[in-house]
Amino acid sequence: MLTITSKFNCSVIQIDAKLVEKVAYRLKKKCISLQINIKITGMNVEKLTIKDWDEQDQPREKLMNNGAKQLSNAEIIAILIGSGNRDESAVELCKRILSDVNNNLNELSKLTLAQLQKYKGIGEAKAITIAAALELGSRFKAQAVIERKCIGTSFDAYEYFNGLAELDHEEVWVMVLSRKNQILEARRISEGGVSSSVVDIKIILRFAIEKLASGIILCHNHPSGNLKPSEQDDLLTERVAKAASFMDIKLLDHIVIAGNKYYSYADEEKIV
């Protein structure tokens, strides 16, 4: 039990500790500010869990009543993991995890299973659930571009390849397109280290010829976060454009992705 002395009168009452915390939470939600002196006598105050929240504030009920778009990222992830730890609710734990990655889902997706499991309350199963959900979201974005079937702008190409922003190493991809700029297929052609990768132009051209492509879009990422193309990037763009032209295939663009930004050779008019 708790002994509570109110500053507004001299009465002393004894009530259940959990009830006090529930009442305090509801008062706080209604923006009522009261100063209460609490003296604990032989009992630990239980932590308020998500189940003790107002129903309209519980993530699952909030989704059912208002739709998923009304939930914060932390609330959505909290639904996935189901529970928090002894000190934090699932929502509080997810808010802390997101805060550590600057509330950036791309940065969150870069965390390994081992890094996720360093958080108290995140075991292997929960870490796998978070990683799988983020990967599914990334694939959904790529699939949305494929369903459009046509690349009309550099941003369309960036949307297709923006999953590269999550990698901690460099990869080079090539997309081949028809005369109407319809996507035929995209394929990774090179994987390197943190700062570079080796690209064989013959592999690019063979892939394009096999697919009877009329256009090519190159894309690679800069794990360093530096968006500016390197001299090697410029040279690769020039060589691919020249080699492809002999096969009556046009290099339409070369996209460089760094974080949530991208650089387009076509937009900068750097493709001859």
N, C-alpha and C positions, 0 to 999 in steps of 0.2 A: 504494500500500500504506500501511497504518497501522502505526506502532510503538507498542505498548501495554505499559505497565509497570503491573503490578498492585500494590496496596498490601499485598496479603496475602503476596507473596513477591517475590523479586528477578528472576524470569524475565522475559525480553523475547521477545515473539513478533511476527511480522508476518502480518497477515491482510488480506483485502479490506475496504475501507472500508464498502461496502454491507452486507456480512455483519455487521460490527460494529453498524451501526444496526439491522439486523433483530433481532440477538440482544438488544440493549439494549431494543428495543420489547417483545419477548416476555418479558423479565425484568420489565419494568415492569408488564405485564399480569398477571403472577403475583405482583405486590406484593413482589418481591425487591429490596432496596435495596443496591446495590453502588457503591462509589466507584472509578471507573476514570480514570486519567490518560492522556489520548490526545494523542499528538504526531503531527501531520500532516506527512508528508514528501513534498512535491511532488505532492499529489493533493487534489482537492476532494471532500468527502463528499457523496454524492448524497442528495437528499431522499427520504424514505420516501413512496411513493405509496399510494393506496387498494389497488392491486393487490398491494402488499407486506404488507397487513394480514392478520391471521388471517381465514380465510374467513368465520367466524361474525360478524366485525365489519364485513364489506363490505356496504354498503346493499342491493345487488341480491340477494346471497346470503342476507342476513338476511331480506329480504322473502319470498324463495322458501321458506325453511326455517321461518320463524316467523309470516309474515303481515304485511300492511302496517301493522296497528295497533301493532306492536311497534317501528316506526320513529319517530324524532323528526321534527319538522318539517324540520330541517336535512337529515336523511338523505333524506327524500322529495324535497325540492327538488334535492338533489345528484344523485339519479337522473335528474331531468328535464334538468339542464344537462350531465350526463355527465362534465365535467372542470373542474378549477379553473384555477390559474395556476402559474407557476414557483415561487412561494413558498408556495402553499396548495393543499391537496387540495380537491376539490369540497365535501366536508363542512365543512372548516374555513372555506372562503369563504362558504358558506351560513350557518354559525353567526355569522360576522361581520356579514353583511347583516341577519340577524334581530336580532342584538344592537342594531344601529343603529335598529331600529324597536320596541325593547323587547319583542322576541319576540311581536309582535302581528301576526297575519296580515291583519287588517283594515287596519292601518297599512301593511303591505307592499304591499297591493293598491292603495294610493293613490299609490305611487311611479310616476312616468312612465317610459316606455322610456328616455328620456335620463338620468334619475336612476339607473336600474339599470345603465346602461352606464358609469357613472362608476367602477364597481368593476372592478378589474383582473381580467380573465378572463371578464367578462360582455359579450359582443358583442350585436349586434342580434338575432341568431337566439335566443340564450339568454334575452334580455330578453323577447322576444315569447313564448317558451315559458312563462316564469314568469307573465307577465300572463294568458296564455290559460288556464293551469291554475287560477289564482285566480278568474277569471271563470266558469269551468266549475263550480267549487265553489259559487260564489254562486248560479248558476242551479239547481244541484242542490237547494240548500236551498229555493229558491222553488218548484221543481217538486214537492218533497215535500209542501208545504202544499197546492198545487193538487190533488194526487192524493187528499188527504184530503177535498177538495171542501167541507168545512164549517169555518166559523170559530166556535169555541166560546168562546174566551177572548181577552183582549187580547194574550196572548203568541202565540197563533196568528197574529194580524195582524202583530205585530212580526216574527215569523219570516219571514213572506212579504216584508215590506218592509225587512228589515235590511240589504240591499245599499245602501240610501241612506246608511248610516253611512260608507261609503267615499268619498262625494263631497265635493269641496271647494267646492261651491256648493249652494244650496237648491233643492229640487224638491218640488212638491206632487202627490200621487197620490190617486186615488179608487178604491175598490173597491166594486163593486155586487154585491148578494147577493139570493138568492131568499127566500121566506118561511121556508124551513128553514135560512137562513144558509149556503146553498151558494154558492160563488164563481161568479159569472157571468163577470166580467172585471175587470181592473184597468187603469187608464190614467193616464199622466202628464198633468196638466192645466195645469201651470205650472212654469217654470224661471226662477230668478232669480239674484241675486248671492250674496255670502257671507252676508249677513244678512237678506235678505228676498226675496219674490217676490209678484207680483200674481196674484190669483185672481179669475176671473169665475164667479160663482155660477150664472149661466145655463148655462155650459158643463157644470157638474157635473150640474145637473138634466136637461139635454137628454140627456146620456149615460145617466143612470139611467132616464129615460123610454124611451129607445130600447131598452134592455135589459129593460124591464118589471120593473125591480128593486123590491124591497120594502124593502131596507135599503142604507145607505151607510156606508162607513168611510173617513174621511179620514186621510191620513198625510203628514207632511213631516219633513224633517231639519233639524237645527241644526248646520251645519259648525263653529261656534264651540266646540261641546262643552258648551254651557250647556243643561242639560236643562229648565230652568224655562220654561214657556210665556210668551210675551209678551202684551201687551194686544191686539195685532193677532191673535194666535192665538185668544184668548178671543172676540174680536169675530167672527172668521170662523166659529168653532164655533157661536156663537149664531145668526148670520145663516143659515148652511146648515141648521141644525136647524129654524129657523122656516120658511124657504122650502120645505124638503122636506116639512114636515108638511101644507102646502096640497095637495100631490100624493099624500098618503097614503103617503109614503115616510119611513122613520125613519132619522135619523142615529144609528147604533149606537155609534160611537166616533170619536175623533180621536186618533191616535197621533203623538207627537213623539219622534223618534229622535236621540240624541246619543251618538256613540261606540257602546259596547256596552250602553247603557242606553236605556230608553224610559219615556215618560210617557203614561198613558192617562186621557183625560177621563172615560171610563165608570167606570174603577176608582176615580177620585177623586170620582165622583158629581157631575160638573160639566156633564152633559148633561141638559137638561130633557125 
